[in-house]
Amino acid sequence: MRLVSASGRLILAVALAVAVGPRAIRAQEHGITIYENANFTGRNMTIDHDVPNLREFGFDREVSSFRFPPGEVWEVCTGRDFTGRCRVFTESVVDLRRSDWNDAIMSIRRAHVEHPVLGMVPPGSLELYAGTDFSGRRIVLTRAAPDFRAFNFNDRALSLRTKSGEAWEVCYNINFDDCRVVDGEMPNLAKFDLLGISSARPRGHDWVLRPARTIELYSGRDFSGEVRILNGANANLESEHFNDRTESLRVPRGQAWEVCIDAGFNNCRVIDHDIPNLGPEGLYRNISSVRPHR
């Protein structure tokens, strides 16, 4: 079925019933084809002009893949009338589920040349930008970087991007001290209180953002090994089978905990940041009780 707008400027080819596989569709000459499912399958529609509201055509946040001919450039946005978060694409995307654009698109149009062009974030990488909204100088990390001074980027990141579903630890200090876990896109790090990044490293897929008002105790250095996550006072870590076993610990930013050498909260110190190695602190395998600092 072919739909034509009242002005005659918008031509949309809509396949409403049949899910067509990618090999069954002929190469299109122009326009962008959006698909309900990944891999260019499912209900689809071909667009050759601006569409400020996909809801009018039954595609309100229901796009999981799209493709268009080489040489064309298209912009997609999360809000109607090209508002919200927008991105310019220069190539087709077979599976938007690998990014944070899956089922998020509400408007679409041919891109103007002045728009910044951002492709998909490569797997296993962290992109850091010296400007907000992914602008300015860019640094791409594919492995742990313990000191951003090595490439003149200390405390300079104002926005960042990771592949959706891949977590990275970004840290306020060098050598992975006082860290936060990020996943996806952050166009303005100031809104997340993340200005001043000095080191970063990848984390596994099972890494989760730590809850507030907790302390994490690790049996290995650099937050490795067995872990105990406590959200309240514990007068004797023997109850957790963790007495004198802690080699590193993490405390959420803005909080403070008392960590004590003896049970019953005796001989204590106040800790308000992550410590990857408790040896220099005199606390290596030497903590028997903990509690929030009032």
N, C-alpha and C positions, 0 to 999 in steps of 0.2 A: 504494500500500500504506500502511496506517495502523498505527503502532506506539504502544502504550500501556504505560507503565511499570507495575511491579507495584503501585504505590500508586494508580495511576489519575490522578495529578496531572499527568503529563507527556504531551502529545500531539504526536507528530511525524509529519509527512507527508513521506514520502521518495519522490523520483522517482529510480529507480536506473538507468534505461537511456536515457532520452530527454533530449537537451539541448534545453531549451525557450527560445526567444527571449523577450526582455522584453515584446514586444507580444502574445505569445500567452498570458500569464498574467493572470488576473483580479486586480483589486486585492484584497489580503487584508484581512480585517476586524481581525485582531489577530495578535500574534506576530511573530517575526523569521524571515525566510527567508534561509538562507545558501546560497551557490552555489560550486561547484567552480571555475568560470571567471569572468572579468570580464564585465561587461555583463549580469548576471543570467542567465547561461547555464550549461549543463552540469548535472551531478548536483546535486540540491538537497534541502534539508530545512527544514521549518517548525517552529519551536520556540515554545512558549507558556509555558515555565517554565524554571527553572534547569537547566543541563546542566553538571555539574562535569568531565566527561571526554568530549569529542567522539569520541575513538577508539572508544568503544563503538558509535558509529553510522557508522563509516567515514569520519570527517572529521577525522582527526588532522592538524592543520596543512595543511589542504587547502581553505581558504576564500579566494576571490579577490574576492568581492563579497557584499553583503547588503542587504536592504531590509526596512522595517517601516512601518506606518501613521504618519501625522503624530500627534504627541502622545505617542508612546511613547518611552521612553529605555532603552537597553540597554548593558550593560557586557561587554566581551570581554577575555580575559586570555591570555597566552602560556603559562601553566602550568596543570596540572590543579588542580581544587578552587579556582579563582579566585586563583591565585598568580602570581608572576612580574610582568611588566609588564602593567598593565591600563589600559583607556581607556573612558570613557563617551561614547557617541555619541547624538546627538539627531536624526540624519537618516540616510537610506540612503546607501550608498557604492557607486557603480557600478563602480569599479575600484580595488582595494586595491594594485595594482601601483604606483600613484603614491605610495604611502606605504611605511613599513616594517612594515606589518601583513599584507602578502600572505603567505599560507601560513604564518602564525605563530600563529593562534588555536587554543587547546586547550580553553578553557572559556568559557561564555557564560551570562549571566543578566540578568534585569531589574535596572536600576540603582536604587540607593537614593538618595534625594534629597540625602544628605550628600556623595556623591561629587562631585569636581570634574568639570565638563563641558568637554571639549576637543574641538573639531571638527578638521577637516583643516587643515593649514597652507596658507594661500593661496600659489599659485605666485609665485615671485620675492620672497619675504619671509623675514625672520629675526625670530623671536620670542625676546625676552630676558626672563627673570623674575628678580625680586628674591629669590625663595625657591627652595628645592630642589623637585623634582617638579612643576615648572611652576606654582608658587604665588606669591602676592604680587603686587606691582606688575608690570605687563607693558608692555614697549616693543616695538613692531612697526616694523621697518625695511624699506623697499622700495628703498632706494638707499644709496650709500656715506655713512657718517657718520664724519668724521675726528676728532671730539672729542665724547665722551659727556658732557662737562661742559655742553654746550649745552642738554641736557635733563635735567640733574641725575641722571645714571645712571652716572657714572664709577666703575669698580671695584665695581659693585653687583650684577652679574649672577651668579646662582648656578645657573641652569639655562637651557637654550635649546632651540629647535626650528627646523628648517628643513624644507622639503619634500624628501622623500627623492630623491636624485639631483641636487639643486641645492646647489652648494658655495658657502660663504661663508668669507671670511677674517676671523677675529677676532684682535685685536691687543692686546698688553699695554700699549702706549703709544699716545698720540695720533698722528694723521697716518700711521696704518698702519705702525707700526714694531714689529718683533718679533712676527710674526703666525703663526697656525696655521690650517689649513683644517678646517672642520667640515661635516658633511653628515648630516642626520637629527636624532635626538633625543638630548639629553644631560641626564638628570634631575638629575645632581649634577656640576657642573663641577669640584669639588675632586678627584674621582677621576681627572680627565684633566689635572690641573695647569693648569687654565684660569681660576683666580680672578684677578680684576684686569683685566678687559677694558675698554679705553678707546677703541677705535675698531673699525669693521667695514665690510666692503664685499663685494659679490657677486663671485663668480668664475665663469668660463665652465664649460660642461659637461665640457670636456676637462681641467680642472684636477684634479691628483692630489696626494695627500699626499706630500710629499717624503720620501725614504728617510733613515734615520739615517746619520751620518758622511758627509755630503756638503756641498759648497758650491755654490751656484748663482750664476753670473755672468751679468748681463744687459747687453745693449748699449744699453738705454734706461733712463730713470729710472722709479721706481715699479715695478720688476720687469717691465718691458715689453721688447719687441724680441726679438732673437735671444738664445738662452740656451745656456750650457755648464754641464753638471752634472758635477762632478768628485768622485770618491770616494777620491782619493789624491793624493800629492804630484805637482806638475807644475813642473819647474824652468824651463820656457820655454813660455809660452802661445802662442808662435808655432806650436807643434805643433798647436794647436787653432784656428789662424787667429783668435786672440782677444787678441793682444798689444796692450796699451794701448787696449782697446775697452770695458772695463767701466765702466758708469755707475751700476749698483746691484747689490747682492748680498744673498743670504740664507744664514744659518747656522742650523741646527736648534738649538733651545733646549737649553742644557746642554753645548754643544760650543764649541770655539774653533779658529780657523784663523789661520795666519800669511799675510798678503797682502803681497807685496813689490813695490816699485817697480822693482827691477832683476831680471833673470834670475838664476838660480842662488841664489835665496833671500837676496838682499842688500837692505838698506834696508827692513826689514820692520816690520809692525805686527800686533798680535794683535787679531782681531775675534771677538766672541762673540754677535753679535746681527744682525738684519736692518738693512740701511742702504738706504733708498729713493733716496738722492741722495748720491753719493760726493764731490760738489763741496766741501762744508764740511769734509770729512775730508782734503782734499788728495790724494785718490786718484782723482779723476775722469779716466777714460781714462788711468790711470797705474799699472796693475797688470801685471806681467810674469811673476810666478811665485806659486804658492800651495802650502801644505802644512798638514796637521793640526798643531795646536799640542800638544806633548807636556807 
